[in-house]
């Protein structure tokens, strides 16, 4: 995969690897008529993949399985991530290849064939309408059209979903992630939304927050000064979380001529102030965090470093 594709792939795998986020995503994008047929209390992620080396150039997959409602049989829910920024009318062929390669893998693993529900998540800029495989064959008589494989998939087009609908999702971290994806190809509109994205992220696992912050800022392509101004305007709690991941941007800045010593110097100054206060042993982590407007966990991390030194 190219760098652009890998960037989205890495981000999606990091968030959809979280079972609660994946569950909330399935509940949000699957039709009610399908949801009522599935028992999500049995949901589990499968370590395997159905993607061949050829398909990996354009599609990556994350596979979950759950029982059908009533405990009869099992269903594989496959999340296909489409990274193309242009319309590809042959995607139904790719999805068909995915479905049949998945079924063949089940058989080779000595399993009974299990239904696969593909979900195509598209976040490109160009308008893209849902199409089935039959749309590629024009003017076929009924006697011939019956030889075209007939299958459907869930087409989750973020461009067709309003920001209000996304923000209304129960899982706010999922909402933040989908907004970041939606505007990753609309860079002129992404920057004003960054504070909203970071606020929606709320309290979440640090690794997931880091993934979202890095993904969002890298896609924004903001200048050094713009990033500094944006970070300065954030609420204290969010600012501390963002600042704790800035080493990523400092390294990126060194390579691309962006985000030079201003951010690095500011962070170093804060770190030194925390170290000095910790060494004096006069204040608690909470008091230091309050005085320097950083997260308590950030102070605790530095205290551990000082103690080990």
Backbone as CSV, one residue per row, in Angstrom:
resi,resn,N_x,N_y,N_z,CA_x,CA_y,CA_z,C_x,C_y,C_z
1,UNK,0.832,-1.187,0.000,0.000,0.000,0.000,0.872,1.244,0.000
2,UNK,0.381,2.341,-0.613,1.119,3.583,-0.588,1.017,4.238,0.766
3,UNK,1.781,5.323,0.955,1.778,6.017,2.239,0.404,6.549,2.575
4,UNK,-0.311,7.091,1.554,-1.636,7.664,1.802,-2.590,6.591,2.294
5,UNK,-2.575,5.432,1.616,-3.446,4.334,2.003,-3.088,3.809,3.380
6,UNK,-1.794,3.645,3.645,-1.341,3.102,4.921,-1.759,3.990,6.081
7,UNK,-1.752,5.294,5.858,-2.127,6.237,6.908,-3.559,5.987,7.381
8,UNK,-4.481,5.863,6.431,-5.873,5.608,6.783,-6.045,4.201,7.353
9,UNK,-5.348,3.256,6.756,-5.439,1.867,7.195,-4.998,1.726,8.641
10,UNK,-3.876,2.339,8.984,-3.352,2.262,10.351,-4.342,2.865,11.342
11,UNK,-4.900,4.018,10.987,-5.846,4.688,11.884,-7.101,3.853,12.093
12,UNK,-7.679,3.339,10.988,-8.909,2.556,11.112,-8.693,1.279,11.896
13,UNK,-7.555,0.637,11.676,-7.271,-0.594,12.415,-7.118,-0.306,13.900
14,UNK,-6.565,0.849,14.241,-6.365,1.172,15.652,-7.695,1.399,16.362
15,UNK,-8.646,2.048,15.694,-9.920,2.328,16.380,-10.906,1.168,16.259
16,UNK,-10.950,0.507,15.095,-11.890,-0.590,14.933,-11.395,-1.875,15.592
17,UNK,-10.149,-1.876,16.033,-9.659,-2.996,16.820,-10.202,-2.959,18.231
18,UNK,-10.787,-1.822,18.615,-11.462,-1.686,19.902,-12.888,-2.215,19.733
19,UNK,-13.230,-3.274,20.432,-14.506,-3.947,20.190,-15.713,-3.055,20.458
20,UNK,-15.639,-2.200,21.466,-16.778,-1.329,21.765,-17.000,-0.318,20.644
21,UNK,-15.910,0.235,20.107,-16.027,1.182,19.004,-16.590,0.473,17.772
22,UNK,-16.069,-0.722,17.486,-16.569,-1.482,16.338,-18.048,-1.806,16.504
23,UNK,-18.437,-2.203,17.706,-19.838,-2.533,17.978,-20.735,-1.322,17.738
24,UNK,-20.323,-0.166,18.262,-21.120,1.051,18.069,-21.167,1.456,16.602
25,UNK,-20.083,1.192,15.885,-20.082,1.496,14.447,-21.066,0.592,13.710
26,UNK,-21.045,-0.701,14.013,-21.977,-1.631,13.364,-23.424,-1.219,13.640
27,UNK,-23.693,-0.853,14.877,-25.053,-0.458,15.242,-25.485,0.816,14.520
28,UNK,-24.511,1.666,14.202,-24.833,2.929,13.541,-25.017,2.781,12.036
29,UNK,-24.282,1.848,11.416,-24.303,1.790,9.950,-25.135,0.647,9.374
30,UNK,-25.414,-0.377,10.166,-26.211,-1.481,9.638,-27.706,-1.150,9.699
31,UNK,-28.485,-1.534,8.706,-29.935,-1.289,8.725,-30.590,-2.021,9.900
32,UNK,-31.666,-1.450,10.406,-32.376,-2.044,11.546,-32.831,-3.465,11.232
33,UNK,-33.206,-3.705,9.979,-33.680,-5.039,9.598,-32.582,-6.084,9.706
34,UNK,-31.323,-5.654,9.562,-30.192,-6.563,9.711,-29.803,-6.687,11.182
35,UNK,-29.808,-5.568,11.887,-29.424,-5.561,13.305,-30.266,-6.527,14.129
36,UNK,-31.565,-6.576,13.833,-32.449,-7.424,14.643,-32.196,-8.914,14.412
37,UNK,-31.422,-9.233,13.391,-31.115,-10.636,13.106,-29.798,-11.083,13.738
38,UNK,-29.094,-10.153,14.406,-27.770,-10.446,14.952,-27.744,-10.341,16.468
39,UNK,-26.977,-11.201,17.090,-26.815,-11.203,18.543,-25.432,-10.629,18.875
40,UNK,-25.366,-9.319,19.103,-24.090,-8.658,19.324,-23.468,-8.978,20.684
41,UNK,-24.213,-9.654,21.543,-23.623,-10.060,22.821,-22.566,-11.137,22.610
42,UNK,-22.565,-11.750,21.420,-21.583,-12.794,21.105,-20.471,-12.269,20.193
43,UNK,-20.423,-10.960,19.976,-19.451,-10.369,19.045,-18.022,-10.623,19.502
44,UNK,-17.178,-10.991,18.554,-15.757,-11.162,18.830,-14.971,-10.858,17.562
45,UNK,-13.766,-10.340,17.720,-12.935,-10.049,16.560,-12.152,-11.289,16.153
46,UNK,-12.047,-11.508,14.858,-11.284,-12.632,14.339,-9.889,-12.160,13.931
47,UNK,-8.881,-12.942,14.239,-7.508,-12.538,13.908,-7.183,-12.677,12.433
48,UNK,-8.003,-13.436,11.698,-7.707,-13.706,10.301,-8.143,-12.564,9.393
49,UNK,-7.669,-12.619,8.177,-8.062,-11.659,7.155,-8.515,-12.408,5.915
50,UNK,-9.396,-11.793,5.138,-9.870,-12.400,3.897,-9.233,-11.745,2.683
51,UNK,-8.365,-10.789,2.894,-7.822,-10.011,1.790,-6.601,-10.688,1.175
52,UNK,-6.629,-10.857,-0.135,-5.478,-11.406,-0.848,-4.441,-10.314,-1.042
53,UNK,-3.257,-10.691,-1.475,-2.202,-9.714,-1.701,-2.606,-8.705,-2.770
54,UNK,-3.373,-9.153,-3.759,-3.814,-8.249,-4.814,-4.789,-7.212,-4.265
55,UNK,-5.740,-7.676,-3.433,-6.734,-6.755,-2.882,-6.131,-5.785,-1.870
56,UNK,-5.017,-6.148,-1.256,-4.408,-5.289,-0.247,-3.966,-3.952,-0.821
57,UNK,-3.870,-3.860,-2.153,-3.477,-2.606,-2.780,-4.564,-1.548,-2.640
58,UNK,-5.798,-1.972,-2.446,-6.892,-1.003,-2.381,-7.844,-1.218,-1.214
59,UNK,-7.854,-2.421,-0.645,-8.808,-2.719,0.422,-8.103,-3.403,1.587
60,UNK,-8.423,-3.003,2.776,-7.974,-3.721,3.966,-9.221,-4.175,4.711
61,UNK,-9.099,-5.163,5.547,-10.307,-5.660,6.209,-10.092,-5.907,7.693
62,UNK,-11.172,-5.764,8.424,-11.232,-6.080,9.844,-12.459,-6.954,10.001
63,UNK,-12.299,-8.134,10.558,-13.391,-9.104,10.578,-13.853,-9.393,12.005
64,UNK,-15.154,-9.270,12.229,-15.790,-9.656,13.482,-16.798,-10.762,13.189
65,UNK,-17.110,-11.533,14.189,-18.105,-12.589,14.041,-19.087,-12.510,15.201
66,UNK,-20.306,-12.891,14.933,-21.303,-12.984,15.999,-22.358,-14.003,15.598
67,UNK,-23.103,-14.469,16.585,-24.179,-15.427,16.325,-25.392,-14.697,15.747
68,UNK,-26.170,-15.422,15.009,-27.464,-14.891,14.581,-28.407,-14.884,15.779
69,UNK,-29.376,-13.995,15.764,-30.353,-13.930,16.838,-31.003,-15.292,17.010
70,UNK,-31.105,-15.737,18.259,-31.652,-17.059,18.519,-30.593,-18.126,18.572
71,UNK,-29.333,-17.732,18.338,-28.219,-18.670,18.453,-28.072,-19.620,17.291
72,UNK,-28.770,-19.336,16.186,-28.703,-20.235,15.031,-27.643,-19.731,14.054
73,UNK,-26.561,-20.476,13.942,-25.539,-20.112,12.965,-24.741,-18.881,13.343
74,UNK,-23.708,-18.610,12.562,-22.822,-17.482,12.832,-22.674,-16.634,11.578
75,UNK,-22.422,-15.358,11.810,-22.263,-14.402,10.717,-20.918,-13.717,10.858
76,UNK,-20.202,-13.553,9.754,-18.966,-12.784,9.741,-19.306,-11.374,9.251
77,UNK,-19.024,-10.371,10.068,-19.245,-8.985,9.658,-17.883,-8.418,9.277
78,UNK,-17.705,-8.122,8.020,-16.401,-7.711,7.516,-16.407,-6.224,7.196
79,UNK,-15.490,-5.510,7.800,-15.375,-4.078,7.561,-14.310,-3.856,6.509
80,UNK,-14.718,-3.416,5.334,-13.785,-3.134,4.256,-13.507,-1.638,4.226
81,UNK,-12.251,-1.267,4.239,-11.888,0.144,4.233,-11.420,0.516,2.831
82,UNK,-12.149,1.389,2.165,-11.801,1.809,0.810,-11.066,3.145,0.881
83,UNK,-9.844,3.168,0.367,-9.012,4.364,0.496,-8.926,5.213,-0.767
84,UNK,-9.556,4.795,-1.842,-9.432,5.549,-3.077,-10.115,6.913,-2.958
85,UNK,-9.475,7.918,-3.494,-10.067,9.264,-3.478,-10.789,9.536,-4.785
86,UNK,-10.991,8.519,-5.593,-11.693,8.659,-6.860,-12.671,7.495,-6.994
87,UNK,-13.649,7.663,-7.861,-14.647,6.627,-8.075,-14.034,5.473,-8.863
88,UNK,-14.259,4.268,-8.410,-13.797,3.076,-9.111,-15.012,2.186,-9.354
89,UNK,-15.493,2.180,-10.560,-16.729,1.438,-10.858,-16.544,-0.069,-10.730
90,UNK,-15.285,-0.518,-10.651,-15.029,-1.950,-10.549,-14.943,-2.442,-9.105
91,UNK,-15.240,-1.568,-8.146,-15.216,-1.973,-6.742,-16.137,-3.157,-6.453
92,UNK,-17.334,-3.257,-7.080,-18.170,-4.448,-6.835,-17.448,-5.749,-7.172
93,UNK,-16.554,-5.722,-8.163,-15.778,-6.921,-8.486,-14.807,-7.226,-7.353
94,UNK,-14.178,-6.187,-6.796,-13.264,-6.373,-5.671,-13.993,-6.960,-4.471
95,UNK,-15.195,-6.420,-4.205,-15.966,-6.910,-3.064,-16.390,-8.359,-3.297
96,UNK,-16.791,-8.676,-4.530,-17.135,-10.057,-4.848,-15.954,-10.985,-4.645
97,UNK,-14.781,-10.538,-5.073,-13.567,-11.332,-4.871,-13.314,-11.541,-3.391
98,UNK,-13.567,-10.501,-2.606,-13.387,-10.568,-1.158,-14.331,-11.604,-0.540
99,UNK,-15.601,-11.541,-0.939,-16.604,-12.462,-0.390,-16.232,-13.912,-0.685
100,UNK,-15.905,-14.191,-1.940,-15.629,-15.578,-2.319,-14.299,-16.069,-1.763
101,UNK,-13.308,-15.171,-1.645,-12.044,-15.590,-1.032,-12.261,-15.891,0.448
102,UNK,-13.174,-15.142,1.084,-13.500,-15.397,2.483,-14.177,-16.739,2.667
103,UNK,-15.126,-17.039,1.785,-15.817,-18.321,1.865,-14.856,-19.481,1.605
104,UNK,-13.950,-19.308,0.631,-12.967,-20.354,0.344,-12.044,-20.580,1.531
105,UNK,-11.710,-19.481,2.227,-10.848,-19.617,3.402,-11.566,-20.380,4.510
106,UNK,-12.844,-20.113,4.687,-13.613,-20.849,5.690,-13.601,-22.351,5.382
107,UNK,-13.779,-22.682,4.120,-13.779,-24.093,3.728,-12.408,-24.724,3.945
108,UNK,-11.353,-23.983,3.568,-9.994,-24.516,3.744,-9.666,-24.706,5.224
109,UNK,-10.333,-23.903,6.095,-10.160,-24.051,7.541,-11.110,-25.096,8.113
110,UNK,-11.784,-25.826,7.216,-12.710,-26.892,7.588,-13.895,-26.370,8.402
111,UNK,-14.351,-25.176,8.034,-15.531,-24.583,8.648,-16.697,-24.704,7.670
112,UNK,-17.896,-24.687,8.217,-19.063,-24.584,7.352,-19.140,-23.145,6.838
113,UNK,-19.544,-22.930,5.605,-19.624,-21.565,5.083,-20.486,-20.676,5.972
114,UNK,-19.936,-19.531,6.330,-20.639,-18.580,7.181,-20.881,-17.299,6.398
115,UNK,-22.085,-16.756,6.527,-22.464,-15.554,5.794,-21.496,-14.407,6.085
116,UNK,-21.105,-13.683,5.038,-20.232,-12.516,5.174,-21.028,-11.267,4.794
117,UNK,-21.064,-10.290,5.703,-21.731,-9.017,5.422,-20.650,-7.961,5.218
118,UNK,-20.348,-7.595,3.973,-19.296,-6.593,3.750,-19.816,-5.175,4.002
119,UNK,-18.986,-4.362,4.628,-19.302,-2.944,4.820,-18.215,-2.142,4.132
120,UNK,-18.595,-1.367,3.136,-17.644,-0.523,2.423,-17.706,0.886,3.004
121,UNK,-16.663,1.283,3.721,-16.598,2.622,4.306,-15.812,3.514,3.364
122,UNK,-16.502,4.470,2.769,-15.872,5.359,1.792,-15.834,6.785,2.339
123,UNK,-14.668,7.414,2.246,-14.554,8.784,2.746,-13.855,9.691,1.737
124,UNK,-13.988,9.332,0.458,-13.392,10.153,-0.590,-14.172,11.432,-0.813
125,UNK,-13.593,12.319,-1.605,-14.185,13.636,-1.848,-15.248,13.600,-2.936
126,UNK,-15.074,12.716,-3.915,-15.979,12.644,-5.054,-17.248,11.877,-4.699
127,UNK,-18.376,12.373,-5.187,-19.652,11.697,-4.926,-19.639,10.309,-5.550
128,UNK,-20.077,9.315,-4.794,-20.030,7.926,-5.257,-21.338,7.244,-4.890
129,UNK,-22.030,6.738,-5.879,-23.311,6.071,-5.671,-23.105,4.562,-5.510
130,UNK,-23.975,3.961,-4.719,-23.938,2.505,-4.521,-24.240,1.800,-5.836
131,UNK,-23.431,0.796,-6.165,-23.665,0.016,-7.371,-23.407,-1.459,-7.102
132,UNK,-24.204,-2.305,-7.718,-23.990,-3.744,-7.614,-23.225,-4.229,-8.841
133,UNK,-22.853,-5.474,-8.839,-22.072,-6.024,-9.932,-22.848,-5.977,-11.248
134,UNK,-24.155,-6.144,-11.187,-24.970,-6.179,-12.409,-24.916,-4.863,-13.183
135,UNK,-24.584,-3.765,-12.499,-24.533,-2.457,-13.177,-23.400,-2.386,-14.195
136,UNK,-22.439,-3.301,-14.109,-21.312,-3.306,-15.041,-21.661,-3.981,-16.362
137,UNK,-22.788,-4.687,-16.382,-23.184,-5.417,-17.581,-24.451,-4.783,-18.160
138,UNK,-24.295,-4.051,-19.249,-25.428,-3.344,-19.839,-26.114,-4.186,-20.915
139,UNK,-27.421,-4.086,-20.939,-28.199,-4.694,-22.015,-28.231,-6.202,-22.046
140,UNK,-28.040,-6.824,-20.889,-28.093,-8.290,-20.859,-29.550,-8.774,-20.845
141,UNK,-29.823,-9.763,-21.656,-31.137,-10.366,-21.629,-31.296,-11.177,-20.334
142,UNK,-32.528,-11.375,-19.893,-32.767,-12.145,-18.660,-32.097,-13.507,-18.679
143,UNK,-32.033,-14.123,-19.862,-31.431,-15.442,-19.958,-29.937,-15.415,-19.644
144,UNK,-29.291,-14.261,-19.885,-27.856,-14.122,-19.636,-27.560,-13.456,-18.283
145,UNK,-28.436,-12.543,-17.833,-28.189,-11.808,-16.581,-28.178,-12.727,-15.369
146,UNK,-28.799,-13.911,-15.503,-28.827,-14.832,-14.366,-27.443,-15.420,-14.067
147,UNK,-26.490,-15.192,-14.964,-25.128,-15.674,-14.722,-24.250,-14.647,-14.001
148,UNK,-24.806,-13.464,-13.730,-24.071,-12.438,-12.980,-24.264,-12.701,-11.489
149,UNK,-23.198,-12.886,-10.721,-23.339,-13.122,-9.276,-24.158,-12.010,-8.611
150,UNK,-25.090,-12.391,-7.780,-26.005,-11.438,-7.137,-25.674,-11.340,-5.647
151,UNK,-25.143,-10.236,-5.212,-24.858,-10.017,-3.797,-24.961,-8.527,-3.488
152,UNK,-25.106,-8.210,-2.226,-25.192,-6.818,-1.802,-24.145,-6.555,-0.726
153,UNK,-23.915,-5.290,-0.431,-23.003,-4.887,0.630,-23.516,-3.595,1.237
154,UNK,-23.043,-3.291,2.427,-23.421,-2.046,3.087,-22.467,-0.959,2.620
155,UNK,-23.005,0.113,2.036,-22.182,1.212,1.544,-22.295,2.383,2.510
156,UNK,-21.256,2.576,3.312,-21.247,3.640,4.311,-20.420,4.807,3.764
157,UNK,-21.104,5.756,3.140,-20.451,6.895,2.495,-20.488,8.098,3.447
158,UNK,-19.356,8.413,4.053,-19.322,9.494,5.033,-19.688,10.843,4.422
159,UNK,-19.407,11.005,3.137,-19.728,12.267,2.484,-21.215,12.539,2.406
160,UNK,-22.022,11.472,2.517,-23.472,11.614,2.437,-24.129,11.741,3.813
161,UNK,-23.310,11.718,4.864,-23.834,11.808,6.223,-23.483,13.178,6.794
162,UNK,-24.451,13.890,7.317,-24.210,15.246,7.832,-23.349,15.209,9.093
163,UNK,-22.659,16.324,9.341,-21.837,16.424,10.551,-22.694,16.281,11.801
164,UNK,-23.914,16.798,11.735,-24.815,16.721,12.881,-25.164,15.276,13.214
165,UNK,-25.399,14.479,12.184,-25.711,13.062,12.401,-24.518,12.320,12.994
166,UNK,-23.338,12.640,12.510,-22.140,11.984,13.023,-21.917,12.363,14.484
167,UNK,-22.046,13.653,14.803,-21.810,14.115,16.170,-22.859,13.591,17.139
168,UNK,-24.016,13.201,16.621,-25.095,12.700,17.484,-24.898,11.235,17.870
169,UNK,-23.875,10.570,17.312,-23.635,9.172,17.662,-23.401,9.030,19.162
170,UNK,-23.861,7.915,19.704,-23.702,7.661,21.139,-22.232,7.611,21.534
171,UNK,-21.420,6.970,20.730,-19.985,6.863,21.011,-19.296,8.098,20.447
172,UNK,-18.942,9.036,21.293,-18.386,10.309,20.854,-16.981,10.164,20.267
173,UNK,-16.216,9.189,20.748,-14.898,8.980,20.152,-15.046,8.474,18.724
174,UNK,-16.012,7.602,18.498,-16.299,7.133,17.147,-16.720,8.312,16.276
175,UNK,-17.557,9.197,16.817,-17.987,10.379,16.072,-16.791,11.244,15.686
176,UNK,-15.881,11.446,16.640,-14.688,12.249,16.370,-13.851,11.611,15.271
177,UNK,-13.704,10.290,15.323,-12.894,9.574,14.345,-13.504,9.643,12.947
178,UNK,-14.826,9.494,12.852,-15.487,9.549,11.557,-15.426,10.954,10.966
179,UNK,-15.522,11.972,11.819,-15.374,13.345,11.332,-13.965,13.584,10.798
180,UNK,-12.975,13.077,11.527,-11.584,13.223,11.088,-11.378,12.539,9.742
181,UNK,-12.000,11.380,9.555,-11.890,10.672,8.283,-12.612,11.421,7.174
182,UNK,-13.808,11.877,7.486,-14.625,12.559,6.478,-13.895,13.752,5.896
183,UNK,-13.208,14.498,6.754,-12.557,15.725,6.297,-11.065,15.550,6.029
184,UNK,-10.577,14.309,6.061,-9.165,14.071,5.748,-8.862,14.420,4.293
185,UNK,-9.889,14.405,3.441,-9.710,14.762,2.030,-10.289,16.139,1.724
186,UNK,-10.741,16.827,2.765,-11.275,18.188,2.625,-10.495,19.093,3.572
187,UNK,-9.219,19.239,3.289,-8.289,19.866,4.225,-8.659,21.307,4.562
188,UNK,-9.262,22.033,3.623,-9.648,23.416,3.890,-10.771,23.496,4.918
189,UNK,-11.540,22.411,5.058,-12.641,22.384,6.019,-12.271,21.665,7.314
190,UNK,-11.145,20.952,7.301,-10.761,20.176,8.478,-10.288,21.060,9.628
191,UNK,-9.459,22.051,9.339,-8.842,22.864,10.393,-9.845,23.470,11.382
192,UNK,-10.933,24.110,10.911,-11.898,24.676,11.861,-12.590,23.620,12.720
193,UNK,-12.587,22.373,12.253,-13.282,21.300,12.977,-12.391,20.602,14.003
194,UNK,-11.090,20.870,13.981,-10.176,20.164,14.870,-10.555,20.319,16.346
195,UNK,-10.860,21.535,16.851,-11.281,21.641,18.259,-12.502,20.787,18.567
196,UNK,-13.472,20.753,17.650,-14.671,19.934,17.846,-14.310,18.456,17.894
197,UNK,-13.434,18.020,16.982,-13.002,16.627,16.944,-12.328,16.241,18.250
198,UNK,-11.432,17.096,18.747,-10.695,16.792,19.973,-11.602,16.801,21.201
199,UNK,-12.590,17.704,21.214,-13.530,17.746,22.339,-14.421,16.509,22.349
200,UNK,-14.852,16.080,21.169,-15.691,14.879,21.077,-14.947,13.640,21.554
201,UNK,-13.627,13.620,21.303,-12.826,12.447,21.667,-12.919,12.140,23.149
202,UNK,-12.986,13.196,23.969,-13.203,13.042,25.409,-12.231,12.114,26.084
203,UNK,-12.745,11.412,27.113,-11.918,10.464,27.865,-11.852,9.145,27.102
204,UNK,-10.695,8.789,26.661,-10.516,7.555,25.904,-9.130,7.029,26.166
205,UNK,-8.932,5.760,25.865,-7.620,5.147,25.991,-6.561,6.040,25.345
206,UNK,-5.432,6.215,26.037,-4.404,7.149,25.577,-3.884,6.794,24.188
207,UNK,-3.711,5.515,23.913,-3.213,5.105,22.599,-4.191,5.483,21.493
208,UNK,-5.490,5.322,21.761,-6.484,5.689,20.766,-6.529,7.200,20.577
209,UNK,-6.431,7.944,21.675,-6.404,9.397,21.562,-5.197,9.856,20.760
210,UNK,-4.058,9.239,21.026,-2.848,9.590,20.293,-3.023,9.328,18.806
211,UNK,-3.619,8.183,18.458,-3.861,7.850,17.052,-4.728,8.903,16.389
212,UNK,-5.793,9.327,17.087,-6.702,10.324,16.527,-6.011,11.672,16.356
213,UNK,-5.248,12.092,17.364,-4.561,13.386,17.307,-3.558,13.413,16.156
214,UNK,-2.754,12.361,16.061,-1.750,12.295,15.003,-2.424,12.276,13.635
215,UNK,-3.433,11.422,13.477,-4.140,11.313,12.200,-4.743,12.655,11.789
216,UNK,-5.371,13.338,12.735,-6.041,14.603,12.432,-5.055,15.689,12.037
217,UNK,-3.994,15.857,12.814,-3.046,16.938,12.532,-2.228,16.667,11.276
218,UNK,-1.863,15.419,11.048,-1.102,15.100,9.834,-1.947,15.392,8.596
219,UNK,-3.224,15.062,8.645,-4.097,15.311,7.499,-4.390,16.790,7.301
220,UNK,-4.308,17.572,8.369,-4.642,18.991,8.273,-3.626,19.772,7.458
221,UNK,-2.362,19.335,7.497,-1.279,20.019,6.796,-1.201,21.497,7.180
222,UNK,-1.485,21.790,8.446,-1.400,23.161,8.934,0.055,23.600,9.023
223,UNK,0.260,24.903,8.931,1.603,25.445,9.089,1.987,25.413,10.558
224,UNK,3.262,25.637,10.811,3.765,25.666,12.192,2.992,26.660,13.046
225,UNK,2.839,27.877,12.539,2.171,28.919,13.313,0.707,28.600,13.534
226,UNK,0.062,28.020,12.543,-1.353,27.661,12.669,-1.559,26.597,13.741
227,UNK,-0.665,25.621,13.806,-0.784,24.582,14.821,-0.569,25.163,16.207
228,UNK,0.410,26.044,16.344,0.671,26.686,17.637,-0.549,27.472,18.098
229,UNK,-1.130,28.252,17.194,-2.304,29.062,17.543,-3.494,28.179,17.901
230,UNK,-3.672,27.098,17.163,-4.798,26.205,17.423,-4.652,25.542,18.789
231,UNK,-3.452,25.047,19.091,-3.215,24.383,20.371,-3.411,25.355,21.522
232,UNK,-2.962,26.574,21.337,-3.090,27.595,22.383,-4.552,27.880,22.706
233,UNK,-5.420,27.772,21.708,-6.835,28.096,21.901,-7.644,26.957,22.500
234,UNK,-7.051,25.772,22.644,-7.782,24.615,23.155,-7.992,24.716,24.670
235,UNK,-9.049,24.091,25.194,-9.233,24.017,26.645,-8.033,23.343,27.295
236,UNK,-7.766,23.689,28.533,-6.559,23.225,29.227,-6.397,21.715,29.192
237,UNK,-7.464,20.977,29.486,-7.363,19.522,29.570,-7.003,18.912,28.217
238,UNK,-7.666,19.415,27.158,-7.397,18.899,25.824,-6.003,19.315,25.376
239,UNK,-5.623,20.533,25.716,-4.307,21.036,25.337,-3.206,20.145,25.890
240,UNK,-3.355,19.720,27.130,-2.338,18.868,27.756,-2.210,17.537,27.024
241,UNK,-3.360,16.979,26.631,-3.339,15.708,25.911,-2.641,15.864,24.571
242,UNK,-2.947,16.959,23.869,-2.327,17.195,22.571,-0.828,17.435,22.732
243,UNK,-0.464,18.244,23.735,0.943,18.558,23.938,1.768,17.314,24.250
244,UNK,1.140,16.335,24.915,1.871,15.132,25.293,2.202,14.254,24.088
245,UNK,1.595,14.543,22.950,1.883,13.777,21.729,2.688,14.590,20.715
246,UNK,3.122,15.775,21.103,3.763,16.660,20.134,5.135,16.190,19.666
247,UNK,5.709,15.233,20.351,7.004,14.734,19.893,6.884,14.163,18.485
248,UNK,5.678,13.633,18.152,5.436,13.120,16.807,5.541,14.243,15.794
249,UNK,4.932,15.390,16.132,4.922,16.510,15.202,6.271,17.204,15.131
250,UNK,6.988,17.209,16.246,8.320,17.803,16.241,9.209,17.032,15.277
251,UNK,9.130,15.679,15.326,9.933,14.856,14.426,9.503,15.064,12.978
252,UNK,8.195,15.133,12.759,7.687,15.373,11.415,8.132,16.745,10.930
253,UNK,8.144,17.713,11.846,8.552,19.055,11.479,10.010,19.121,11.075
254,UNK,10.844,18.357,11.765,12.264,18.337,11.418,12.457,17.830,9.991
255,UNK,11.639,16.863,9.586,11.784,16.261,8.269,11.198,17.144,7.172
256,UNK,10.135,17.886,7.480,9.433,18.623,6.440,9.573,20.139,6.557
257,UNK,10.346,20.594,7.515,10.523,22.027,7.667,9.383,22.711,8.382
258,UNK,8.585,21.942,9.144,7.437,22.483,9.863,7.609,22.236,11.351
259,UNK,6.928,23.043,12.138,6.863,22.871,13.589,8.266,22.770,14.186
260,UNK,8.978,23.830,14.144,10.354,23.844,14.634,10.409,24.073,16.137
261,UNK,11.380,24.875,16.559,11.679,24.986,17.981,10.648,25.638,18.859
262,UNK,9.659,26.337,18.285,8.685,27.020,19.140,7.927,26.029,20.017
263,UNK,7.356,24.991,19.389,6.596,24.009,20.153,7.533,23.206,21.037
264,UNK,8.645,22.774,20.461,9.599,21.974,21.221,10.105,22.747,22.435
265,UNK,10.406,24.039,22.214,10.899,24.866,23.314,9.867,25.058,24.394
266,UNK,8.621,25.264,23.974,7.541,25.448,24.943,7.336,24.187,25.773
267,UNK,7.355,23.041,25.114,7.174,21.785,25.827,8.345,21.523,26.767
268,UNK,9.563,21.797,26.297,10.746,21.582,27.131,10.711,22.479,28.369
269,UNK,10.253,23.710,28.188,10.166,24.648,29.303,9.172,24.141,30.357
270,UNK,8.029,23.638,29.887,7.023,23.094,30.810,7.553,21.871,31.536
271,UNK,8.213,20.978,30.782,8.770,19.764,31.379,9.797,20.098,32.461
272,UNK,10.664,21.065,32.175,11.693,21.456,33.148,11.061,22.040,34.405
273,UNK,9.997,22.827,34.222,9.309,23.422,35.368,8.701,22.331,36.246
274,UNK,8.116,21.328,35.611,7.524,20.223,36.369,8.608,19.454,37.114
275,UNK,9.720,19.174,36.441,10.818,18.445,37.083,11.337,19.186,38.317
276,UNK,11.501,20.500,38.187,12.005,21.297,39.316,11.050,21.252,40.504
277,UNK,9.747,21.362,40.224,8.760,21.331,41.297,8.687,19.950,41.952
278,UNK,8.834,18.908,41.127,8.823,17.543,41.652,10.021,17.314,42.570
279,UNK,11.200,17.790,42.153,12.420,17.597,42.929,12.343,18.295,44.283
280,UNK,11.607,19.417,44.335,11.469,20.134,45.606,10.547,19.406,46.576
281,UNK,9.718,18.495,46.035,8.815,17.661,46.850,7.889,18.483,47.742
282,UNK,7.518,19.655,47.255,6.658,20.531,48.054,5.188,20.469,47.615
283,UNK,4.961,20.066,46.381,3.608,20.089,45.831,3.186,18.704,45.352
284,UNK,1.899,18.465,45.366,1.352,17.210,44.843,1.240,17.305,43.320
285,UNK,1.001,16.166,42.687,0.810,16.161,41.238,-0.354,17.060,40.829
286,UNK,-1.416,17.030,41.624,-2.598,17.834,41.321,-2.292,19.324,41.399
287,UNK,-1.513,19.712,42.391,-1.175,21.121,42.552,-0.273,21.613,41.421
288,UNK,0.694,20.792,41.037,1.586,21.160,39.935,0.799,21.253,38.632
289,UNK,-0.078,20.288,38.402,-0.883,20.290,37.181,-1.757,21.530,37.099
290,UNK,-2.337,21.911,38.211,-3.188,23.089,38.249,-2.392,24.365,37.986
291,UNK,-1.196,24.447,38.570,-0.374,25.655,38.420,0.132,25.825,36.988
292,UNK,0.480,24.722,36.323,1.070,24.799,34.977,0.076,24.479,33.867
293,UNK,-1.180,24.238,34.265,-2.251,23.966,33.295,-1.928,22.773,32.392
294,UNK,-1.577,21.669,33.022,-1.344,20.417,32.300,-2.134,19.317,32.989
295,UNK,-2.174,18.141,32.372,-2.903,17.012,32.943,-2.139,16.420,34.128
296,UNK,-2.874,15.910,35.108,-2.257,15.284,36.276,-1.430,14.069,35.843
297,UNK,-1.946,13.320,34.876,-1.224,12.143,34.383,0.105,12.531,33.753
298,UNK,0.151,13.717,33.130,1.380,14.203,32.506,2.436,14.473,33.578
299,UNK,2.009,15.091,34.687,2.916,15.355,35.810,3.377,14.036,36.418
300,UNK,2.454,13.094,36.556,2.783,11.797,37.143,3.846,11.063,36.318
301,UNK,3.743,11.163,34.999,4.731,10.519,34.129,6.123,11.110,34.352
302,UNK,6.189,12.442,34.445,7.481,13.102,34.660,8.019,12.782,36.052
303,UNK,7.120,12.689,37.039,7.565,12.334,38.395,8.196,10.936,38.384
304,UNK,7.607,10.012,37.640,8.181,8.678,37.555,9.570,8.709,36.919
305,UNK,9.732,9.564,35.891,11.038,9.710,35.237,12.082,10.250,36.199
306,UNK,11.673,11.241,36.998,12.599,11.851,37.957,12.981,10.844,39.047
307,UNK,12.007,10.063,39.486,12.261,9.076,40.538,13.229,7.993,40.075
308,UNK,13.087,7.598,38.787,13.958,6.544,38.248,15.371,7.038,37.962
309,UNK,15.517,8.358,37.732,16.820,8.917,37.361,17.840,8.794,38.504
